[in-house]
Amino acid sequence: QVQLVESGGGLVQAGGSLRLSCAASGSIFSMNAMGWYRQAPGKQRELVAVITKDMRTTYADSVKGRFTISRDNAKNTVYLQMNSLKPEDTAVYYCNANVKPMAALIPRDYWGKGTLVTVSS
């Protein structure tokens, strides 16, 4: 089994910064793309940023220039550096990873339980 555990959420004032981390653990054979999604109250979950195993990145237009996604393949960890935070960034942030477990024939997506980010105005 594979687990994803997020950390780093919290309360911050507008204009501030936070860094989220997500560590994958368990019986992992290989990890493909990793990413961050978020879900604000009353809204659908949306993509924030994704990074492939060869470090190509994609960002939502709303966070370009403010957020940076990175990963440490040796630690099976993905990070999200969030700068210039705005109240509209308030949401639960979920980590996602496409992982091939040791005992599996094909990879599949795994999700963390989420970490709350609250940006006050």
N, C-alpha and C positions, 0 to 999 in steps of 0.2 A: 504494500500500500504506500501511497505517496501523500504527504501532507505539505500544505503551504501555510506559513504563519507570517502574518503581517505585523509590523510594529512601526511606531513613530507618529501616529496620529495625535491629535490634540486640539487645543484652542489657541488661536493666534489672531492678532489684530491684522486688519487689512494692511497690505504692504509688507507683511512679515514673510518668514520662510519656515518651511518644515521639510524634513527628509524622511520619506517612507522607505522601509526595508521589507523584503519578503524572502524568507529562506525556505527552500524546498528540502525535504528530508524523506527518508524511506528507501525502498528498494528501487533505485533509479538506474536505468541503463544509459539513457541519453535524454538531454533536454533540448528542445527546439526553441520556438519563440516564447518569450515571456512578456507580460504586459500588465498594465494597470487600467482598470475600468472604475467608473464611479457611478453612484446612484444617489441623486438628490431626492428629498421628500416629494412624493407625488410625480416623479419623473421616471423614465425608463433608464436602465443601465446603459452607459455610453462608454465608448473607448476613449481613454485619455492618451495613452502612448503604448507602443509596442517595440520590442527590440528582438531581432533575430539572433541566432547563435553566432553569426558572423558579424554582429554589431550594427546591422542596418536598423535605423530607427524611423518610426512614423509617429506623428503627433496629431491630435485634434487641433483644428484651427484655433480654438478658444484658448489653448495653452501654449501655442508656439511662441518661442522667445522667452517664456517664463519658466517652463518646466523642462527638466532634463532627465531622461531615463538612461540607466546604465546597468551593467550586470558584471558579476564576477563568476565566471564559469567554474572556477576551482571550488567556489563555495556554494554553487547552485543558488545564488542570491541575485535578486534584482532590486534596484533602487529607483526612487523617484524624488529628485530634488525639485522642490516647489518654491519658487521665488515670486515676489510681487503678488502675493495672494490677494484675492478679491472675495467679497462675501458670496459671490455666485460660484465660487469653488467649493463651498460647503457641501459635503456629501460623505457618504460611506465609500471608501476606496477599497476596491477588491483587487487582489493579485490573481493573475491567471498564468498558467504555464502549460505548454504542450509537452507532455512527458511520455517517454516509453519506459514503463517499468521493466524490471528484470524478467518477470514471468510472462510478459505480454508479447503478442506478435506485432501489434501496431500501437502507435502512440495515441494518447487521448488528452483532452483538456482537463486540468484540475483547477479548482478555485480555493482561495483562502476564505476565511469567515468575514473579513472586512475590518477596516479600522476607520473610525470616525474623524473627519477633519472639519473643524468649525472655524470659520473666519468671521470675526466680528467687525462691524463698521465703525 
